[in-house]
Amino acid sequence: MAKPFVTISMSSSSPSLFRYPSTNSKSMVGFLSHSPKTNLGISLWEFKTSFSSSFQSLSLTRKHCRKLFQVRSVTAPSEATTGFDDMVSETKRKYYMLGGKGGVGKTSCAASLAVKFANNGHPTLVVSTDPAHSLSDSFAQDLTGGTLVPVEGPDSPLFALEINPEKAREEFRSTSQKTGGNGIKDFMDGMGLGMIVDQLGELKLGELLDTPPPGLDEAIAISKVIQFLESQEYNMFTRIVFDTAPAGHTVQLLSLPDFLDAFMGKILKLNQKIASATSAIKSVFGQEDTRPDPAEKLERLRDRMIKVRELFHDKDSTEFVIVTIPTVMAISESSRLRASLKKENVPVKRLIVNQVLPPSASDCKFCAMKRKDQMRALDMIQNDPELSGLSLIRHPLLMWRSEVFQLFSS
Ligand SMILES: Nc1ncnc2c1ncn2[C@@H]1O[C@H](COP(=O)(O)OP(=O)(O)OP(=O)(O)O)[C@@H](O)[C@H]1O
């Protein structure tokens, strides 16, 4: 039997796998019933890493999952569950991208929505690509390390993953620098082909490398998740919830393939020069060139970026859900986000308005003022040409973090 972990590789282009953490947070702070890890829990993930045997082992995993994950009884505010029935009804795989202004509750909603899906029979993966991860806080489990961690509680398997976008960016840098940066220059210099290095200067690769567009790291992270989800091992996941980085970045990542096209054009031009130079050297010295081809790697990266863009545009499988709060500023920003997403043809159907004051018979002075402000902001939504057509899901402002987690769970 294979060892109980396999890793998600952030660098390989082959599908990545789970790693069951050796330790797990024991504090489930309120909202998740704590069930300490048992031997059963560990053996659960002893599935084989070979692709040929994966199907069988994963089936085994699912069976055990049902035993391991305890049915959690949670009561959701009825308003919070409205509008989500159609999100859980289809059996086909669906991707939900939750995005919005910083701090409005994207992570809380993503975590909570993922629990809702899992409790409704969908094996679910919730992924954070936000550089300021707080998914670990939401689940009170350590999710760092770029591996899939099982979340305890829901009826169906729920896994969470925090991806370090910095790591993804670093990977891009090192690959592209090997291709167009100092690595190549040193190599060419060593071969006495300085004049080609001079020509490389014209390509201005350095400038591109120094100013990668915002969203690149997030796009790389998303593309990696999509890539491994395509493999047979991960067919089981029917709902994938992404907790994305604050608003602007997400839209910018959609234009990444264009950036990469420009970048790739240069890289490929460079690669041709190198290929002809090295083949000339090989013909003289009869040497085998065993160096890996970074340009090929970049090409694959660009292809993956294109897939991410396609996924964002696929109305059948993907939905971008805007999360906001009832303040004039947040609503204005959400309207701009919706406009940019519309321009990019990204499907948006729902708007979650989080932290709405619950009804009260006796407001204090502060609460009364706050409520008035919120009413004004909610009115704005009704009159906003970008937002008024979306189906609105209102979430109450809750007192306790444990309740926040229950927003969608029922
Ligand atoms: N409905 C709610 N009622 C009360 N508190 C809430 C609610 N939703 C979220 N919060 C709290 O607001 C804070 C920010 O929430 P969260 O981290 O989910 O936002 P975010 O949009 O993901 O933030 P960031 O952009 O920094 O990633 C957290 O402390 C969370 O517990």
The ligand as a MOL file (V3000), in Angstrom:
LIG
                    3D

  0  0  0     0  0            999 V3000
M  V30 BEGIN CTAB
M  V30 COUNTS 31 33 0 0 0
M  V30 BEGIN ATOM
M  V30 1 N -22.1460 38.1780 7.5860 0
M  V30 2 C -21.1420 38.4920 8.3870 0
M  V30 3 N -21.3890 38.9430 9.6370 0
M  V30 4 C -20.3870 39.2720 10.4780 0
M  V30 5 N -19.0820 39.1910 10.1600 0
M  V30 6 C -18.7680 38.7650 8.9320 0
M  V30 7 C -19.7650 38.3820 7.9830 0
M  V30 8 N -19.1210 37.9730 6.8470 0
M  V30 9 C -17.8030 38.0900 7.0790 0
M  V30 10 N -17.5760 38.5550 8.3240 0
M  V30 11 C -16.2850 38.8360 8.9470 0
M  V30 12 O -15.6300 39.8570 8.1960 0
M  V30 13 C -14.2330 39.6310 8.1430 0
M  V30 14 C -13.7650 39.5750 6.7000 0
M  V30 15 O -14.3630 38.4380 6.1000 0
M  V30 16 P -13.6130 37.6070 4.9760 0
M  V30 17 O -12.2190 37.2870 5.3660 0
M  V30 18 O -14.5180 36.5020 4.6330 0
M  V30 19 O -13.5880 38.7150 3.8300 0
M  V30 20 P -12.7760 38.7110 2.4540 0
M  V30 21 O -13.5960 39.4970 1.5050 0
M  V30 22 O -12.4400 37.3360 2.0530 0
M  V30 23 O -11.4650 39.4740 2.8730 0
M  V30 24 P -10.0840 39.6370 2.0030 0
M  V30 25 O -10.4290 40.4670 0.8350 0
M  V30 26 O -9.1750 40.2960 2.9820 0
M  V30 27 O -9.6800 38.2440 1.6480 0
M  V30 28 C -13.9730 38.3220 8.8990 0
M  V30 29 O -13.5940 38.6610 10.1950 0
M  V30 30 C -15.3380 37.6450 8.9250 0
M  V30 31 O -15.5060 36.8080 10.0540 0
M  V30 END ATOM
M  V30 BEGIN BOND
M  V30 1 1 1 2
M  V30 2 1 2 3
M  V30 3 2 2 7
M  V30 4 2 3 4
M  V30 5 1 4 5
M  V30 6 2 5 6
M  V30 7 1 6 7
M  V30 8 1 6 10
M  V30 9 1 7 8
M  V30 10 2 8 9
M  V30 11 1 9 10
M  V30 12 1 10 11
M  V30 13 1 11 12
M  V30 14 1 11 30
M  V30 15 1 12 13
M  V30 16 1 13 14
M  V30 17 1 13 28
M  V30 18 1 14 15
M  V30 19 1 15 16
M  V30 20 2 16 17
M  V30 21 1 16 18
M  V30 22 1 16 19
M  V30 23 1 19 20
M  V30 24 2 20 21
M  V30 25 1 20 22
M  V30 26 1 20 23
M  V30 27 1 23 24
M  V30 28 2 24 25
M  V30 29 1 24 26
M  V30 30 1 24 27
M  V30 31 1 28 29
M  V30 32 1 28 30
M  V30 33 1 30 31
M  V30 END BOND
M  V30 END CTAB
M  END
